[in-house]
Amino acid sequence: MITAVSAVFLGMLHSPASPAGRGPDEDYRAIFGDKYAEAERYIEGNPWIAESLRLPPEETAIALAVVFPEIIRYSDLEDLIQVRALKVLYVQYGRKYADFSVGHFQMKPSFIEHLEADWNRLISAEEKSAAGIPAFLIGDKSDLRRERILRLDDPRRQVDYLRVFIEVMKKRYRNVVFSGAEDRLRFYATAYNSGFAAGETRLRRAMREKKFHLERYSPKHTYNYADIALFYFRRSAAR
């Protein structure tokens, strides 16, 4: 049976491979165990996420895969207890004093500040209207930072930000030639994890790096973020 979420992946089983024909070498479902399974259940149990993106099927599949490693890393308890005080610091003093990951998609205020600025700058009024996401009020005043935190705390607004990320990436890197959906996914996933303003050369280099981990301090094992995203992308397409 095809679920509402997995349906968006149909037709991608035969998409071109990444440039060197390489993909994830490890079984991340086995490596991350229950956390991987929980992340899968979160996506499958919340079909509104895919629906709310209002993107074409391939872009929806890419968007979900981009954030999937962050969903693996997310912890409700840690988000509730540890982030609460950081939110207050951010509102009062800004990202130089507190920059932290929020919600299932693990979005940081600094990431959102740059994303909002690019949305305002790169996306036309017609495109904003079609997406249903107007221009953001941006700046470094405490009231604007408070509104930003309120948006980050809302799962539906985080989905809006994911849509914004996909649209900004399409604009920023409109001249980049991708070999196929998997190459594009790995590039977008790396940009999401490493900084989307880094530029093609730096992002291509970062696509080979292993920096993702679940441990908070002194990680014993690190993994390639883009490979985890690709592993999920392929498994979802195969179901």
QUIMOBEL-V82541 format. One record per residue. N is the residue number from 1. RES is the residue in one letter. SS is DSSP state (h for helix, s for strand, l for the rest). OMEGA is omega as a letter, one per 30 degrees, with the letter a starting at -180 (none if undefined). D_CENTER is the distance of its C-alpha to the mean C-alpha in whole Angstrom. Layout:
N;RES;SS;OMEGA;D_CENTER
N;RES;SS;OMEGA;D_CENTER
This chain:
1;M;l;l;27
2;I;l;l;24
3;T;l;a;22
4;A;l;a;20
5;V;l;a;17
6;S;h;a;18
7;A;h;a;20
8;V;h;a;17
9;F;h;a;17
10;L;l;l;21
11;G;l;a;22
12;M;l;a;20
13;L;l;a;22
14;H;l;l;24
15;S;l;a;21
16;P;l;l;22
17;A;l;l;21
18;S;l;a;19
19;P;l;a;22
20;A;l;a;24
21;G;l;a;24
22;R;l;l;22
23;G;l;l;19
24;P;l;a;18
25;D;l;a;22
26;E;l;l;21
27;D;l;a;21
28;Y;h;l;18
29;R;h;l;19
30;A;h;a;22
31;I;h;a;21
32;F;h;l;18
33;G;h;a;21
34;D;h;a;21
35;K;h;l;17
36;Y;h;a;16
37;A;h;l;18
38;E;h;l;17
39;A;h;l;13
40;E;h;a;15
41;R;h;l;17
42;Y;h;l;15
43;I;h;a;13
44;E;h;a;17
45;G;h;l;18
46;N;l;a;16
47;P;l;l;17
48;W;h;a;16
49;I;h;l;13
50;A;h;a;13
51;E;h;a;16
52;S;h;l;15
53;L;h;l;12
54;R;l;l;16
55;L;l;l;15
56;P;l;a;17
57;P;h;a;16
58;E;h;l;15
59;E;h;l;12
60;T;h;l;12
61;A;h;l;12
62;I;h;a;9
63;A;h;a;7
64;L;h;l;7
65;A;h;l;8
66;V;h;a;5
67;V;h;a;3
68;F;h;l;7
69;P;h;l;8
70;E;h;l;7
71;I;h;l;9
72;I;h;a;12
73;R;h;a;12
74;Y;l;l;12
75;S;l;l;16
76;D;h;a;18
77;L;h;l;21
78;E;h;a;19
79;D;h;a;17
80;L;h;a;20
81;I;h;a;23
82;Q;h;a;21
83;V;h;a;19
84;R;h;a;22
85;A;h;a;24
86;L;h;l;21
87;K;h;l;20
88;V;h;l;24
89;L;h;l;24
90;Y;h;a;21
91;V;h;a;23
92;Q;h;a;27
93;Y;h;l;26
94;G;l;a;22
95;R;l;l;20
96;K;l;a;22
97;Y;l;a;24
98;A;l;l;20
99;D;l;a;17
100;F;l;a;15
101;S;s;a;12
102;V;s;l;12
103;G;l;a;11
104;H;l;a;10
105;F;l;l;6
106;Q;l;a;8
107;M;s;l;8
108;K;s;l;11
109;P;h;a;14
110;S;h;l;14
111;F;h;a;11
112;I;h;l;11
113;E;h;l;15
114;H;h;l;14
115;L;h;l;12
116;E;h;l;15
117;A;h;l;17
118;D;h;l;16
119;W;h;l;16
120;N;h;a;19
121;R;h;a;20
122;L;h;a;19
123;I;l;a;19
124;S;l;l;22
125;A;h;l;24
126;E;h;l;24
127;E;h;l;21
128;K;h;a;20
129;S;h;a;22
130;A;h;l;21
131;A;h;a;18
132;G;l;a;19
133;I;l;a;18
134;P;l;l;20
135;A;l;a;20
136;F;l;l;19
137;L;l;a;22
138;I;l;a;21
139;G;l;a;23
140;D;l;l;24
141;K;l;a;26
142;S;h;a;26
143;D;h;l;26
144;L;h;l;23
145;R;h;l;21
146;R;h;l;22
147;E;h;l;21
148;R;h;l;17
149;I;h;l;17
150;L;h;l;19
151;R;h;a;16
152;L;h;a;13
153;D;l;a;16
154;D;l;a;15
155;P;h;a;13
156;R;h;l;14
157;R;h;l;13
158;Q;h;l;10
159;V;h;l;9
160;D;h;l;11
161;Y;h;l;9
162;L;h;l;6
163;R;h;l;9
164;V;h;l;10
165;F;h;a;8
166;I;h;a;9
167;E;h;l;12
168;V;h;l;12
169;M;h;l;11
170;K;h;l;14
171;K;h;a;17
172;R;h;a;16
173;Y;l;a;16
174;R;l;a;19
175;N;l;l;21
176;V;l;l;19
177;V;l;l;21
178;F;l;a;19
179;S;l;a;21
180;G;l;a;19
181;A;h;a;16
182;E;h;l;15
183;D;h;l;16
184;R;h;l;13
185;L;h;a;11
186;R;h;l;11
187;F;h;a;12
188;Y;h;a;8
189;A;h;l;7
190;T;h;l;9
191;A;h;l;9
192;Y;h;a;5
193;N;h;a;7
194;S;h;a;11
195;G;l;a;11
196;F;l;a;11
197;A;l;a;14
198;A;l;a;16
199;G;l;a;17
200;E;h;a;18
201;T;h;a;20
202;R;h;l;18
203;L;h;l;15
204;R;h;l;17
205;R;h;a;19
206;A;h;l;16
207;M;l;a;15
208;R;l;a;18
209;E;l;l;17
210;K;l;a;17
211;K;l;a;16
212;F;s;l;14
213;H;l;l;16
214;L;l;a;16
215;E;l;a;19
216;R;l;a;19
217;Y;l;l;22
218;S;l;a;24
219;P;l;l;22
220;K;l;a;24
221;H;l;l;22
222;T;l;a;19
223;Y;s;l;16
224;N;l;a;15
225;Y;h;a;11
226;A;h;l;11
227;D;h;l;14
228;I;h;l;12
229;A;h;a;10
230;L;h;l;13
231;F;h;l;15
232;Y;h;l;13
233;F;h;a;13
234;R;h;l;17
235;R;h;a;18
236;S;h;l;17
237;A;h;a;18
238;A;h;a;21
239;R;l;none;22
